[in-house]
Amino acid sequence: MKGKSVVLPHAYIRGDFSTVRIGRYCHVGTGTVIRPPYSPSAILANSTNPTTSKNKKAGSSSFLPLVIGSHTRIGSNCVIEASCVGSSVIIEDDCVIGQRVLVKDCCRIEAGSVIPEGMVIPPFSIVRGCPAQIVNNGETLPESCSVEILDNSVKLFEDFVEKEKEKEETKQ
């Protein structure tokens, strides 16, 4: 984590199989699980390379790194297994983002969306549904949303810090 990010209680970031990188001013909601995606390997059982055949078995999986860009807000009770979530992305509550999904910058994923594995979401897209679809009826995010989302994520962090200071003062 690069800093000034908030991970609320009962959120899990699984970095035990591969790297998870999270940018600045990110917000991860309660009950969310973030884990790196895996990629099924097509390794032949009778490989001629001795190091390959010792370390990996046929049909094994390898985990890929997961990168989440800065100023990204992930709601509560989400499951994130994407390869990449861009900057200035809003993921609302109860979303499932499948294996190896690429979410580009400045997107909004609406509540309850389930994004199937391998999907690529272009910049400034709005995604909804189960299975998720990119809304293509002329409804996209404006180009100014990157600045608006950036400002909102900084404000969200500042509000969080203020609330924590107030909690500390009431304890004393």
Sequence and secondary structure as in RCSB ss.txt:
>XXXX:A:sequence
MKGKSVVLPHAYIRGDFSTVRIGRYCHVGTGTVIRPPYSPSAILANSTNPTTSKNKKAGSSSFLPLVIGSHTRIG
SNCVIEASCVGSSVIIEDDCVIGQRVLVKDCCRIEAGSVIPEGMVIPPFSIVRGCPAQIVNNGETLPESCSVEIL
DNSVKLFEDFVEKEKEKEETKQ
>XXXX:A:secstr
  SS EE TT EE  SSS EEE TT EE TT EE   EEE    TT S HHHHHH  TT EEE  EEE TT EE 
TT EE  SEE SS EE TT EE TT EE SS EE TT EE TT EE TT EEEETTEEE  SS    TTHHHHHH
HHHHHHHHHHHHHHHHHHHHH 
